[in-house]
Amino acid sequence: MTADDSFGRLDDDDFPAYTMGRAAEMLGTTQGFLRAIGDARLITPLRSDGGHRRYSRYQLRIAARARELVDQGTPIEAACRIVILEDQLEEAQRINAEQRRPVERVSPMTAA
């Protein structure tokens, strides 16, 4: 891998660039919290060659949302489920919007 390849990954939201310690620090939480949301299968960190957990920016955003809910008093398992459902709803809405676009372009009113 060249230096140019490495710098290109800096913009990749899915590149596992953050260690568990750094991720916890950035989120203002504990490493135990990250383990717990991993156990709840909210996020699955990549493992380094040495077996250490590595997190992407995308995963940190998900973890931050779960932390918001936990900070508001939601149990961690419920917070993880809520985040998963929110993500599924967002994806369904995106797909629905994509499916509507072709139909809106060829409406019966414009075909006549």
ChimeraX attribute file (.defattr): number of C-alpha atoms within 10 A of each C-alpha:
attribute: neighborCount
match mode: 1-to-1
recipient: residues
	/A:1	5
	/A:2	6
	/A:3	7
	/A:4	8
	/A:5	9
	/A:6	10
	/A:7	10
	/A:8	9
	/A:9	13
	/A:10	13
	/A:11	10
	/A:12	13
	/A:13	15
	/A:14	13
	/A:15	16
	/A:16	20
	/A:17	18
	/A:18	17
	/A:19	18
	/A:20	19
	/A:21	14
	/A:22	14
	/A:23	23
	/A:24	19
	/A:25	12
	/A:26	12
	/A:27	16
	/A:28	11
	/A:29	15
	/A:30	14
	/A:31	15
	/A:32	11
	/A:33	16
	/A:34	25
	/A:35	16
	/A:36	16
	/A:37	20
	/A:38	15
	/A:39	12
	/A:40	16
	/A:41	14
	/A:42	21
	/A:43	21
	/A:44	16
	/A:45	20
	/A:46	16
	/A:47	13
	/A:48	11
	/A:49	7
	/A:50	6
	/A:51	8
	/A:52	11
	/A:53	20
	/A:54	20
	/A:55	24
	/A:56	19
	/A:57	18
	/A:58	15
	/A:59	20
	/A:60	19
	/A:61	13
	/A:62	17
	/A:63	25
	/A:64	17
	/A:65	17
	/A:66	26
	/A:67	22
	/A:68	12
	/A:69	17
	/A:70	17
	/A:71	12
	/A:72	10
	/A:73	10
	/A:74	15
	/A:75	12
	/A:76	18
	/A:77	16
	/A:78	14
	/A:79	24
	/A:80	26
	/A:81	15
	/A:82	17
	/A:83	17
	/A:84	17
	/A:85	12
	/A:86	12
	/A:87	13
	/A:88	12
	/A:89	12
	/A:90	12
	/A:91	12
	/A:92	12
	/A:93	12
	/A:94	11
	/A:95	11
	/A:96	11
	/A:97	11
	/A:98	11
	/A:99	11
	/A:100	10
	/A:101	10
	/A:102	10
	/A:103	10
	/A:104	10
	/A:105	10
	/A:106	10
	/A:107	10
	/A:108	9
	/A:109	6
	/A:110	8
	/A:111	7
	/A:112	5
